[in-house]
């Protein structure tokens, strides 16, 4: 069937339309969890790749470099209307195909359920948590154990990720160890970004960034690389940060410690090995001797001494190597910016794990395993028959009707203080007096929420009761109320009632 170019063209167009419909259906599905959204993006990315491959094949067919398509069209549209040989040959071919494959019914509707629930395989480590966090332990160990790195904790490395590259001495940036570290770090971040954001146009962003870096490099305005890799090392190098004028001898300089001496020597591009005494002597030389006059043997490997004469080939090679390092640094910074939220989540996870107990870590691991486990679709899709709209129990099914009546869940209690909110059942109504909604309502009325206002649901009743309690709390003697009178029979009245009854002649 697909041995002709026209049939191949028709089949490719049909496949592209089918994939487009699948992508639209997939995007119409609601994704609730991180895993569902990630799987959906990877399914769409896979179909887009297939569509791109089909589009490239169609372009080659329509370009028709060998003229085969034109010949096939000419063979169909024969000028002699009485000749049907080609038509009957094609009809025979179609009949033979359908006789051989009778199950291919093109009239039946497409069943896309399996395609829409497919879960592409994506590799993530346990630390990455399905793309929620970064796993930087390997790169952290490489940074800590390298000559250009420094001793720090893993949470500090994650918190200052991207910024630690700016603290690397200029003399160490030309070393192979630093380039390998940057390359592996950049490859990991790029791989992580592509795995977590399969629909992002990463290559286009990298190409634009490389153009910007190249322009700044040629103009000599790239931050940190204004010299284009031709390091003019001087004693005033900002990386040294050490005032040698304050020291009168190498013995005094030795007192600052081996680590500080090493940092100062690295900043100047000098060898930093040996004992503290040898380091101090080597550094003290730069106080009275310009770097241009120092012996080449004192400079570290990969650092061209200022006194050395560089050929054009050496300069070009040095600049190209420095540009590659600058490009890797820029790419790492861009990826760090793209993954800024993931880095923040990773930092929070590291801090949380440091404060977790063994039981909490075990519970978190069980939750992650439960998320990865396949869901029971039959239970989720099963329809629950609930015509009386009864509350659902712990098993997701309606509770028995007798239990519904026993707890009085058919009784509705409204609370005006809670904004006429309804509470079903006596138990829920009694509990709501201590809940946030009722407390906020009482606070808005300026009334304390204590046991005196229990069972009070009307605003007017609550205000009147609060006013009565305030009047009673004021104290003092009120003759109309507090003064008592007794009649001949021993009955006790207040003053106002006694005088009224006396005027009427009752007592």
C-alpha positions in Angstrom: 0.0 0.0 0.0 2.8 2.5 0.9 5.1 1.6 -2.0 4.1 4.7 -4.0 5.1 8.3 -3.1 1.5 9.6 -3.1 0.5 6.9 -0.7 3.5 7.6 1.5 2.6 11.3 1.4 -1.0 10.6 2.4 0.0 8.3 5.2 2.5 10.9 6.6 -0.2 13.6 6.6 -2.6 11.3 8.3 -0.1 10.4 11.0 0.6 14.1 11.7 -3.1 14.9 12.0 -3.6 11.9 14.3 -0.7 13.0 16.5 -2.1 16.6 16.6 -5.5 15.2 17.9 -3.7 13.1 20.5 -1.8 16.2 21.7 -5.0 18.2 22.0 -6.7 15.4 23.9 -3.8 15.0 26.2 -3.7 18.7 27.1 -7.4 18.7 27.8 -6.8 16.1 30.6 -6.6 17.6 34.0 -3.2 16.9 35.7 -3.4 17.0 39.5 0.0 15.8 40.6 3.6 16.6 39.7 4.1 13.2 38.2 1.0 13.4 35.9 2.1 16.8 34.6 5.7 15.5 33.9 4.4 12.4 32.1 2.0 14.5 30.0 4.9 16.8 28.9 7.1 13.8 27.9 4.2 12.2 25.9 3.7 15.5 24.0 7.5 15.8 23.5 7.6 12.3 22.0 4.8 13.0 19.6 6.3 16.3 18.6 9.5 14.5 17.7 7.6 12.0 15.6 5.8 14.9 13.8 9.1 16.7 13.1 10.5 13.5 11.5 7.4 13.1 9.4 7.5 16.8 8.3 11.2 16.3 7.2 10.2 13.3 5.1 7.3 15.3 3.5 9.7 18.2 2.7 12.0 15.8 0.9 9.1 14.3 -1.0 7.7 17.7 -2.1 11.2 19.0 -3.1 11.3 16.0 -5.5 15.0 16.2 -6.3 14.9 13.0 -8.3 11.7 13.8 -10.1 10.0 10.6 -8.9 6.9 12.4 -7.6 6.4 14.2 -10.9 6.7 11.0 -12.9 4.1 9.2 -10.6 1.6 12.1 -11.1 2.2 12.0 -14.8 1.6 8.2 -14.9 -1.8 8.7 -13.2 -3.0 11.5 -15.3 -2.5 9.8 -18.6 -3.5 11.8 -21.7 -5.1 8.8 -23.4 -8.5 8.5 -21.7 -9.0 5.0 -23.1 -6.1 3.5 -21.2 -7.0 2.2 -17.8 -4.1 -0.2 -17.3 -2.5 1.9 -14.5 -5.9 2.3 -12.8 -6.6 -1.4 -12.7 -3.1 -2.2 -11.5 -3.6 0.1 -8.5 -7.1 -1.3 -7.8 -5.7 -4.8 -7.9 -2.9 -3.8 -5.5 -5.5 -2.3 -3.0 -7.7 -5.4 -3.1 -4.7 -7.7 -2.5 -3.6 -5.6 0.5 -7.1 -5.7 2.1 -7.4 -9.4 1.4 -4.1 -10.0 3.1 -4.9 -7.7 6.1 -8.7 -7.9 6.6 -8.5 -6.7 10.3 -7.5 -3.2 9.3 -10.9 -1.5 9.4 -10.4 2.2 8.8 -14.1 3.0 9.6 -13.9 2.1 13.3 -13.3 4.9 15.8 -9.8 5.5 17.3 -9.2 4.2 20.8 -6.7 6.6 22.4 -7.1 5.5 26.0 -3.8 3.6 26.1 -1.9 6.3 24.4 -3.2 9.0 26.8 -2.3 6.9 29.8 1.2 5.9 28.6 4.0 6.7 31.1 7.3 7.3 29.3 10.4 6.1 31.1 12.4 9.0 32.5 15.5 8.4 34.6 15.6 10.2 38.0 17.7 9.4 41.0 16.1 8.9 44.4 17.5 12.3 45.5 15.9 14.1 42.6 12.4 13.0 43.6 10.9 12.9 40.0 12.5 16.2 39.1 11.6 18.2 42.2 15.1 18.6 43.5 18.7 18.6 42.2 21.2 15.9 43.1 24.5 17.8 43.4 26.4 15.5 45.7 28.8 14.3 43.1 29.7 17.8 41.9 29.9 19.0 45.5 32.5 16.4 46.3 34.5 17.3 43.2 34.4 21.0 44.1 35.4 20.4 47.7 38.3 18.1 46.8 39.7 20.3 44.0 42.4 22.9 44.1 40.1 25.7 43.0 37.4 24.8 45.6 37.1 25.4 49.3 35.9 23.5 52.3 32.1 24.0 53.0 29.0 22.1 53.8 26.6 20.7 51.3 23.8 23.1 52.2 26.2 26.1 51.8 27.2 24.8 48.4 23.5 24.6 47.3 22.6 28.0 48.8 25.5 29.7 47.0 25.2 27.7 43.9 26.4 29.7 40.9 28.1 32.3 43.1 31.0 30.0 44.1 32.3 30.2 40.5 33.0 33.9 40.9 35.3 33.1 43.9 37.6 30.8 41.9 41.1 32.4 41.4 41.9 33.5 37.8 44.9 31.3 37.7 42.8 28.2 38.4 40.3 28.9 35.7 42.7 27.8 32.9 43.3 24.4 34.5 41.9 21.2 33.0 40.4 20.2 36.4 38.3 23.4 36.5 37.2 22.9 32.8 36.2 19.3 33.5 34.2 20.3 36.6 32.4 23.0 34.7 31.6 20.7 31.7 30.2 17.9 33.9 28.2 20.4 36.0 26.8 22.0 32.9 25.9 18.7 31.3 24.1 17.6 34.4 22.1 20.8 34.7 21.2 20.7 31.0 20.1 17.0 31.3 18.0 17.8 34.3 16.4 20.8 32.6 15.5 18.7 29.5 14.1 15.9 31.7 11.9 18.2 33.8 11.0 20.7 31.0 10.7 18.6 27.8 8.7 21.2 26.0 11.1 24.1 26.6 13.2 25.4 23.7 16.6 24.9 25.5 18.8 24.8 22.4 17.3 28.1 21.1 18.0 29.8 24.4 21.6 28.4 24.5 22.3 29.7 21.0 21.1 33.2 21.8 23.2 33.2 25.0 26.3 32.1 23.1 25.8 34.9 20.6 25.6 37.4 23.5 28.8 36.0 25.2 30.7 36.1 21.9 29.7 39.7 21.4 30.8 40.7 24.9 34.0 38.7 24.5 35.0 40.4 21.3 34.2 43.8 22.8 36.2 43.0 25.9 33.2 43.7 28.2 32.5 40.2 29.5 32.5 40.4 33.3 35.6 38.8 34.7 37.1 38.2 31.3 38.0 41.8 30.1 41.5 40.6 29.3 40.1 37.9 27.0 42.1 35.2 28.8 45.5 36.9 28.5 46.1 37.3 32.3 48.3 40.2 33.2 49.1 39.1 36.7 50.3 41.7 39.1 50.9 42.0 42.8 47.8 44.3 42.9 45.6 41.4 41.8 42.3 41.7 43.6 42.4 38.0 44.4 45.5 38.3 46.6 43.8 40.6 49.1 47.1 40.7 51.2 49.1 43.9 52.0 52.8 42.8 51.9 53.9 46.2 53.1 52.8 45.3 56.6 55.4 42.5 56.9 59.1 43.0 57.3 60.3 39.4 56.7 59.1 36.1 55.4 59.0 34.8 59.0 56.3 37.3 59.9 54.5 36.4 56.8 54.5 32.8 57.8 52.4 33.5 60.8 49.2 34.1 58.7 48.9 30.4 58.1 49.4 28.0 55.2 45.9 28.3 53.8 46.0 32.1 53.6 49.5 31.9 51.9 48.1 29.4 49.4 45.2 31.6 48.5 47.5 34.6 47.9 49.9 32.6 45.8 47.1 31.2 43.7 45.7 34.7 43.1 49.1 35.7 41.7 49.5 32.6 39.6 52.5 31.3 41.6 53.1 27.8 42.8 51.3 27.2 46.1 52.9 23.9 47.2 55.6 23.2 49.8 55.9 24.0 53.5 54.5 27.2 55.0 58.0 28.5 55.2 58.6 28.0 51.4 55.3 29.5 50.6 56.0 32.6 52.7 59.4 33.0 51.1 57.9 32.7 47.6 55.2 35.2 48.4 57.6 37.7 50.1 59.6 37.9 46.9 56.8 39.7 45.2 57.1 42.6 47.7 60.4 43.9 46.2 60.5 42.1 42.8 58.0 42.8 40.1 56.3 39.7 38.6 57.9 40.4 35.2 61.3 39.8 36.7 60.5 36.6 38.6 61.8 33.3 37.3 59.3 31.3 35.1 59.8 28.3 37.4 58.0 30.1 40.2 54.7 30.2 38.2 52.1 27.5 38.4 51.5 25.1 35.5 49.2 26.7 32.8 50.1 30.2 33.9 52.2 32.2 31.4 54.7 34.3 33.2 54.6 38.1 32.3 58.2 37.9 31.3 57.5 35.1 28.7 57.2 36.1 25.0 54.0 34.7 23.6 53.7 33.8 19.9 50.6 34.5 17.9 49.7 30.8 18.0 50.0 30.6 21.8 47.9 33.7 22.2 45.2 32.4 19.9 45.2 29.0 21.7 45.1 30.7 25.1 42.2 32.9 24.1 40.2 30.0 22.6 40.6 27.9 25.8 39.6 30.9 28.0 36.6 31.5 25.8 35.4 28.0 26.2 35.7 28.3 30.0 33.8 31.7 29.9 31.1 30.1 27.7 30.7 27.2 30.2 30.4 29.6 33.1 27.8 31.6 31.3 25.8 28.5 30.4 26.0 27.3 34.0 24.7 30.7 35.2 21.9 30.6 32.7 20.8 27.1 33.7 21.0 28.1 37.4 18.6 31.0 36.6 16.2 28.7 34.7 16.3 26.2 37.6 16.0 28.9 40.3 12.8 27.5 41.9 14.2 24.0 41.9 17.4 25.2 43.6 15.3 27.0 46.2 13.3 23.7 46.8 16.5 21.7 47.0 17.9 24.1 49.6 14.7 23.7 51.7 14.8 19.9 51.3 18.4 19.8 52.5 17.7 21.9 55.5 14.6 19.8 56.3 16.5 16.5 56.1 19.1 17.8 58.5 16.4 18.4 61.1 14.4 15.2 60.5 14.4 12.1 62.7 14.8 8.6 61.3 11.1 7.9 61.6 10.2 11.1 59.7 12.7 10.2 56.9 11.2 6.7 56.7 7.6 8.1 56.5 8.7 10.5 53.7 10.3 7.6 51.8 7.1 5.6 52.1 5.1 8.5 50.7 7.4 8.8 47.7 7.1 5.0 47.1 3.3 5.3 47.3 3.4 8.1 44.7 5.4 6.0 42.3 3.2 2.9 42.8 0.6 2.4 40.0 -2.8 3.7 41.0 -5.9 1.4 41.2 -7.9 2.8 38.4 -10.9 0.5 39.0 -11.6 1.9 42.5 -11.1 5.5 41.4 -13.4 5.2 38.3 -16.1 3.2 40.1 -19.4 5.2 40.4 -20.7 5.6 44.0 -24.5 5.3 44.2 -25.6 7.9 46.7 -29.1 9.2 46.0 -29.6 10.5 49.6 -26.4 12.5 49.5 -25.1 10.9 52.7 -21.7 11.8 54.0 -18.8 9.5 52.9 -17.0 7.3 55.4 -13.3 6.4 55.7 -13.6 3.9 52.8 -15.1 6.5 50.4 -18.6 5.0 50.5 -21.7 6.5 52.0 -22.3 5.8 55.7 -25.4 3.7 56.6 -28.7 5.7 56.9 -29.4 4.5 60.5 -26.0 5.9 61.5 -26.8 9.1 59.7 -30.0 9.5 61.7 -28.4 8.4 65.0 -25.9 11.2 64.9 -28.6 13.7 63.9 -26.8 14.6 60.6 -30.2 15.5 59.1 -30.6 18.4 61.5 -29.4 21.8 60.3 -28.0 24.4 62.7 -27.3 27.9 61.4 -25.1 30.4 63.0 -25.6 34.1 62.2 -22.2 35.0 63.8 -20.5 32.6 61.4 -22.1 34.3 58.4 -25.2 32.1 58.3 -23.1 29.0 57.9 -24.9 25.7 58.2 -23.7 22.9 60.5 -25.2 19.4 60.1 -25.6 17.5 63.3 -25.5 18.4 67.0 -21.9 17.4 67.4 -20.6 19.6 64.6 -22.7 22.5 65.9 -21.3 22.2 69.4 -17.7 21.9 68.1 -17.9 25.0 65.9 -18.0 27.4 68.9 -14.2 26.7 69.3 -13.4 26.8 65.6 -11.8 29.6 63.6 -14.9 30.8 61.8 -16.9 31.4 65.0 -13.9 32.9 66.7 -13.4 35.4 63.9 -17.1 36.3 64.0 -16.9 37.1 67.7 -13.7 39.0 67.3 -15.3 41.1 64.6 -18.1 42.0 67.0 -15.6 42.9 69.7 -16.9 40.2 72.1 -14.7 37.6 73.8 -15.4 34.0 72.8 -15.8 32.3 76.2 -18.3 29.8 77.8 -20.8 32.6 78.6 -21.7 32.8 74.9 -22.0 29.1 74.4 -25.1 28.2 72.2 -25.5 31.9 71.3 -25.8 32.1 67.5 -27.7 35.4 66.9 -25.7 38.7 66.6 -28.3 40.7 68.5 -28.4 38.2 71.4 -24.6 38.2 71.7 -24.4 42.0 71.7 -27.2 42.3 74.3 -25.6 39.6 76.5 -22.3 41.4 76.3 -23.8 44.7 77.2 -25.6 43.2 80.1 -22.4 41.6 81.4 -20.6 44.9 81.1 -23.4 46.8 83.0 -23.4 44.1 85.7 -19.6 44.4 86.0 -19.6 48.1 86.7 -20.8 47.6 90.3 -22.2 50.5 92.5 -25.5 50.9 94.5 -28.7 51.5 92.5 -31.6 52.4 94.8 -34.2 51.5 92.2 -32.9 47.9 92.1 -30.8 47.2 95.1 -32.9 48.9 97.9 -35.3 46.3 99.3 -38.7 46.7 101.2 -40.7 44.1 103.1 -44.5 44.1 103.6 -46.5 42.9 106.6 -46.6 39.4 105.2 -42.8 39.2 104.9 -42.7 39.5 101.1 -39.6 41.4 99.8 -39.7 43.8 96.9 -37.4 46.4 95.4 -38.2 50.0 95.9 -40.0 50.7 92.6 -42.2 47.6 92.9 -43.0 48.3 96.5 -44.1 51.9 95.8 -46.3 50.8 92.9 -48.1 48.1 94.9 -48.6 50.5 97.8 -50.1 53.2 95.6 -52.6 50.7 94.2 -53.6 49.7 97.8 -52.6 46.1 97.3 -50.2 46.1 100.3 
